[in-house]
Amino acid sequence: MNRFMAYGRNILILSIIFLVSSLAIDLISPIWSIYIKSSLGASMTELGFVFSASSAVAAVMQILCGFLSDKYGRKRLHALGTLLAAFPPLMYAFANNWVDLVPWVMLSGFATGLYLPVRWQ
């Protein structure tokens, strides 16, 4: 029991952060492509570009994140990535067309690339 209590607070905080972020992503995922296509007027090709821009940036950052976490520490990268990940979804609401989303999905991919590898190490 003492072993759990020593790590209990940190595990609880990380679990809550993981739960809230996963819930938010899972709630928006089914309607995200419909919103971009219907409301923002993207074609299927443009929709693919929006999704691939985020994924490409996240893939590059995940590779670099291993080196950065060794240099700067996992906690710092996780905190920075989680903080950066909070802003892009708020900015999606101000997009007038699919092009307005591109910088924000790239920032979201950048943040995901920072915290995701650290979270699963």
Backbone as CSV, one residue per row, in Angstrom:
resi,resn,N_x,N_y,N_z,CA_x,CA_y,CA_z,C_x,C_y,C_z
1,MET,0.817,-1.197,0.000,0.000,0.000,0.000,0.858,1.258,0.000
2,ASN,1.975,1.248,0.745,2.831,2.425,0.792,3.448,2.728,-0.567
3,ARG,3.745,1.667,-1.326,4.324,1.865,-2.651,3.328,2.615,-3.540
4,PHE,2.066,2.251,-3.467,1.052,2.945,-4.261,0.907,4.385,-3.811
5,MET,0.934,4.623,-2.521,0.763,5.980,-2.011,1.924,6.878,-2.431
6,ALA,3.124,6.318,-2.579,4.270,7.117,-3.003,4.082,7.604,-4.430
7,TYR,3.513,6.760,-5.264,3.308,7.122,-6.666,1.857,7.486,-6.965
8,GLY,0.976,7.318,-6.018,-0.451,7.482,-6.242,-0.862,8.833,-6.793
9,ARG,-0.309,9.899,-6.263,-0.685,11.242,-6.710,-0.283,11.465,-8.164
10,ASN,0.951,11.125,-8.518,1.415,11.308,-9.887,0.635,10.433,-10.863
11,ILE,0.376,9.206,-10.472,-0.383,8.300,-11.332,-1.808,8.810,-11.506
12,LEU,-2.395,9.306,-10.446,-3.748,9.840,-10.532,-3.811,11.049,-11.465
13,ILE,-2.870,11.959,-11.349,-2.848,13.142,-12.202,-2.664,12.751,-13.662
14,LEU,-1.710,11.876,-13.946,-1.486,11.431,-15.320,-2.683,10.665,-15.865
15,SER,-3.327,9.889,-15.029,-4.504,9.139,-15.470,-5.660,10.069,-15.829
16,ILE,-5.845,11.102,-15.043,-6.913,12.069,-15.327,-6.621,12.824,-16.617
17,ILE,-5.363,13.246,-16.809,-4.986,13.934,-18.039,-5.205,13.023,-19.237
18,PHE,-4.781,11.772,-19.127,-4.938,10.812,-20.216,-6.410,10.552,-20.496
19,LEU,-7.215,10.421,-19.459,-8.644,10.170,-19.627,-9.339,11.332,-20.336
20,VAL,-9.070,12.541,-19.886,-9.731,13.716,-20.465,-9.302,13.916,-21.919
21,SER,-8.013,13.792,-22.192,-7.561,13.997,-23.571,-8.064,12.895,-24.490
22,SER,-8.072,11.661,-24.036,-8.592,10.566,-24.856,-10.085,10.718,-25.100
23,LEU,-10.806,11.121,-24.088,-12.243,11.328,-24.227,-12.535,12.437,-25.235
24,ALA,-11.783,13.529,-25.146,-11.992,14.641,-26.073,-11.700,14.227,-27.509
25,ILE,-10.625,13.511,-27.713,-10.275,13.063,-29.061,-11.299,12.069,-29.587
26,ASP,-11.712,11.148,-28.755,-12.664,10.131,-29.191,-14.059,10.695,-29.442
27,LEU,-14.415,11.765,-28.780,-15.714,12.390,-29.028,-15.755,13.155,-30.349
28,ILE,-14.653,13.780,-30.698,-14.639,14.599,-31.906,-14.295,13.798,-33.155
29,SER,-13.593,12.703,-33.030,-13.126,11.931,-34.188,-14.226,11.519,-35.160
30,PRO,-15.346,11.008,-34.725,-16.366,10.584,-35.696,-16.960,11.714,-36.532
31,ILE,-17.018,12.916,-35.990,-17.636,14.017,-36.742,-16.623,14.974,-37.349
32,TRP,-15.366,14.795,-37.073,-14.325,15.710,-37.526,-14.273,15.792,-39.048
33,SER,-14.247,14.649,-39.720,-14.174,14.671,-41.180,-15.472,15.211,-41.797
34,ILE,-16.602,14.927,-41.176,-17.879,15.452,-41.677,-17.900,16.971,-41.560
35,TYR,-17.417,17.494,-40.458,-17.359,18.951,-40.251,-16.468,19.617,-41.293
36,ILE,-15.285,19.047,-41.527,-14.356,19.652,-42.485,-14.946,19.616,-43.898
37,LYS,-15.570,18.505,-44.247,-16.114,18.351,-45.596,-17.386,19.183,-45.792
38,SER,-18.300,19.102,-44.869,-19.595,19.778,-45.041,-19.549,21.266,-44.700
39,SER,-19.039,21.591,-43.549,-19.083,22.983,-43.091,-17.971,23.843,-43.671
40,LEU,-16.794,23.249,-43.877,-15.665,24.047,-44.351,-15.401,23.873,-45.844
41,GLY,-16.200,23.043,-46.495,-16.148,22.931,-47.942,-14.936,22.235,-48.524
42,ALA,-14.362,21.300,-47.822,-13.193,20.585,-48.336,-13.618,19.424,-49.226
43,SER,-12.833,19.185,-50.268,-13.050,17.989,-51.087,-12.409,16.798,-50.359
44,MET,-12.584,15.622,-50.905,-11.985,14.443,-50.271,-10.457,14.536,-50.294
45,THR,-9.898,15.077,-51.342,-8.444,15.246,-51.431,-7.950,16.246,-50.392
46,GLU,-8.660,17.343,-50.264,-8.286,18.357,-49.275,-8.458,17.832,-47.857
47,LEU,-9.470,17.041,-47.649,-9.672,16.402,-46.344,-8.491,15.501,-46.017
48,GLY,-8.047,14.737,-47.001,-6.876,13.885,-46.815,-5.630,14.682,-46.516
49,PHE,-5.497,15.854,-47.145,-4.357,16.716,-46.877,-4.354,17.215,-45.438
50,VAL,-5.507,17.596,-44.938,-5.604,18.082,-43.551,-5.177,16.986,-42.578
51,PHE,-5.686,15.784,-42.788,-5.332,14.681,-41.894,-3.859,14.292,-42.035
52,SER,-3.350,14.282,-43.249,-1.959,13.874,-43.440,-0.981,14.927,-42.923
53,ALA,-1.352,16.199,-42.966,-0.478,17.248,-42.433,-0.247,17.042,-40.943
54,SER,-1.301,16.754,-40.226,-1.181,16.499,-38.793,-0.351,15.249,-38.520
55,SER,-0.638,14.203,-39.248,0.060,12.931,-39.022,1.533,13.016,-39.398
56,ALA,1.853,13.740,-40.465,3.248,13.872,-40.885,4.075,14.620,-39.844
57,VAL,3.525,15.708,-39.340,4.238,16.467,-38.310,4.389,15.624,-37.042
58,ALA,3.350,14.902,-36.661,3.418,14.047,-35.470,4.469,12.955,-35.645
59,ALA,4.556,12.361,-36.836,5.534,11.290,-37.072,6.965,11.800,-36.940
60,VAL,7.236,12.965,-37.513,8.582,13.538,-37.411,8.907,13.873,-35.963
61,MET,7.952,14.467,-35.262,8.190,14.847,-33.870,8.367,13.640,-32.964
62,GLN,7.697,12.544,-33.247,7.857,11.353,-32.423,9.272,10.811,-32.524
63,ILE,9.863,10.907,-33.695,11.251,10.467,-33.865,12.190,11.369,-33.068
64,LEU,11.995,12.683,-33.205,12.850,13.637,-32.498,12.619,13.637,-30.994
65,CYS,11.429,13.285,-30.577,11.065,13.354,-29.162,11.906,12.414,-28.301
66,GLY,12.305,11.304,-28.849,13.162,10.394,-28.092,14.460,11.053,-27.687
67,PHE,15.067,11.758,-28.613,16.311,12.461,-28.314,16.063,13.636,-27.376
68,LEU,14.978,14.353,-27.621,14.662,15.507,-26.774,14.331,15.088,-25.344
69,SER,13.655,13.955,-25.175,13.310,13.520,-23.820,14.551,13.100,-23.043
70,ASP,15.550,12.567,-23.733,16.807,12.245,-23.063,17.545,13.504,-22.625
71,LYS,17.438,14.534,-23.440,18.164,15.770,-23.151,17.445,16.648,-22.132
72,TYR,16.123,16.823,-22.281,15.375,17.773,-21.460,14.497,17.121,-20.397
73,GLY,14.306,15.823,-20.468,13.475,15.135,-19.489,12.066,14.885,-19.999
74,ARG,11.513,13.764,-19.593,10.188,13.366,-20.052,9.081,14.262,-19.519
75,LYS,9.207,14.680,-18.275,8.155,15.504,-17.673,7.974,16.816,-18.416
76,ARG,9.081,17.448,-18.766,8.997,18.736,-19.466,8.324,18.580,-20.824
77,LEU,8.719,17.544,-21.570,8.123,17.343,-22.890,6.650,16.979,-22.790
78,HIS,6.310,16.171,-21.815,4.903,15.806,-21.641,4.074,17.027,-21.276
79,ALA,4.593,17.838,-20.377,3.863,19.050,-19.973,3.729,20.026,-21.145
80,LEU,4.810,20.231,-21.898,4.763,21.139,-23.043,3.810,20.629,-24.120
81,GLY,3.880,19.342,-24.415,2.998,18.762,-25.424,1.539,18.835,-25.031
82,THR,1.245,18.551,-23.776,-0.137,18.605,-23.294,-0.660,20.038,-23.321
83,LEU,0.177,20.987,-22.932,-0.225,22.394,-22.964,-0.475,22.857,-24.396
84,LEU,0.416,22.513,-25.302,0.241,22.906,-26.708,-0.971,22.229,-27.341
85,ALA,-1.287,21.032,-26.921,-2.413,20.294,-27.500,-3.760,20.893,-27.118
86,ALA,-3.794,21.711,-26.098,-5.063,22.292,-25.657,-5.548,23.409,-26.578
87,PHE,-4.640,24.106,-27.247,-5.023,25.288,-28.019,-5.592,25.019,-29.413
88,PRO,-5.027,24.126,-30.214,-5.560,23.960,-31.575,-7.050,23.644,-31.654
89,PRO,-7.588,22.744,-30.832,-9.035,22.500,-30.941,-9.885,23.744,-30.673
90,LEU,-9.406,24.629,-29.845,-10.136,25.872,-29.597,-10.120,26.764,-30.836
91,MET,-9.042,26.708,-31.593,-8.907,27.545,-32.779,-9.654,26.979,-33.984
92,TYR,-9.995,25.699,-33.957,-10.758,25.100,-35.052,-12.090,25.820,-35.258
93,ALA,-12.652,26.315,-34.194,-13.958,26.980,-34.274,-13.910,28.266,-35.091
94,PHE,-12.730,28.864,-35.207,-12.600,30.120,-35.937,-12.245,29.930,-37.407
95,ALA,-12.146,28.688,-37.851,-11.794,28.412,-39.249,-12.961,28.736,-40.162
96,ASN,-12.689,29.479,-41.213,-13.705,29.806,-42.213,-13.715,28.819,-43.371
97,ASN,-12.578,28.173,-43.604,-12.470,27.149,-44.633,-11.398,26.141,-44.201
98,TRP,-11.215,25.112,-45.003,-10.299,24.041,-44.594,-8.852,24.516,-44.531
99,VAL,-8.485,25.524,-45.299,-7.112,26.035,-45.297,-6.776,26.666,-43.946
100,ASP,-7.763,27.283,-43.316,-7.554,27.877,-41.997,-7.216,26.827,-40.940
101,LEU,-7.595,25.588,-41.166,-7.312,24.519,-40.214,-5.868,24.032,-40.263
102,VAL,-5.227,24.161,-41.407,-3.919,23.536,-41.615,-2.879,23.935,-40.556
103,PRO,-2.674,25.223,-40.243,-1.681,25.537,-39.214,-2.036,24.937,-37.848
104,TRP,-3.325,24.893,-37.550,-3.737,24.392,-36.243,-3.609,22.874,-36.152
105,VAL,-3.902,22.155,-37.239,-3.722,20.702,-37.193,-2.241,20.350,-37.188
106,MET,-1.414,21.200,-37.793,0.033,20.970,-37.732,0.558,21.207,-36.316
107,LEU,0.050,22.235,-35.644,0.431,22.457,-34.248,-0.063,21.304,-33.372
108,SER,-1.249,20.812,-33.659,-1.774,19.666,-32.934,-0.897,18.429,-33.159
109,GLY,-0.455,18.225,-34.396,0.458,17.125,-34.681,1.791,17.293,-33.977
110,PHE,2.273,18.525,-33.906,3.513,18.825,-33.191,3.371,18.460,-31.712
111,ALA,2.266,18.883,-31.116,2.024,18.581,-29.695,1.878,17.085,-29.467
112,THR,1.163,16.418,-30.352,0.996,14.968,-30.239,2.339,14.282,-30.342
113,GLY,3.175,14.745,-31.255,4.507,14.175,-31.398,5.372,14.382,-30.174
114,LEU,5.106,15.427,-29.408,5.857,15.660,-28.177,5.416,14.747,-27.041
115,TYR,4.108,14.654,-26.816,3.675,13.947,-25.615,3.389,12.470,-25.815
116,LEU,3.041,12.047,-26.996,2.648,10.656,-27.187,3.771,9.659,-26.912
117,PRO,4.969,9.851,-27.443,6.034,8.875,-27.134,6.424,8.886,-25.660
118,VAL,6.387,10.057,-25.053,6.728,10.144,-23.629,5.684,9.434,-22.789
119,ARG,4.422,9.562,-23.185,3.330,8.949,-22.454,3.420,7.427,-22.492
120,TRP,3.903,6.860,-23.586,3.921,5.405,-23.739,5.263,4.784,-23.428
121,GLN,6.239,5.556,-22.935,7.540,4.973,-22.589,7.468,4.223,-21.297
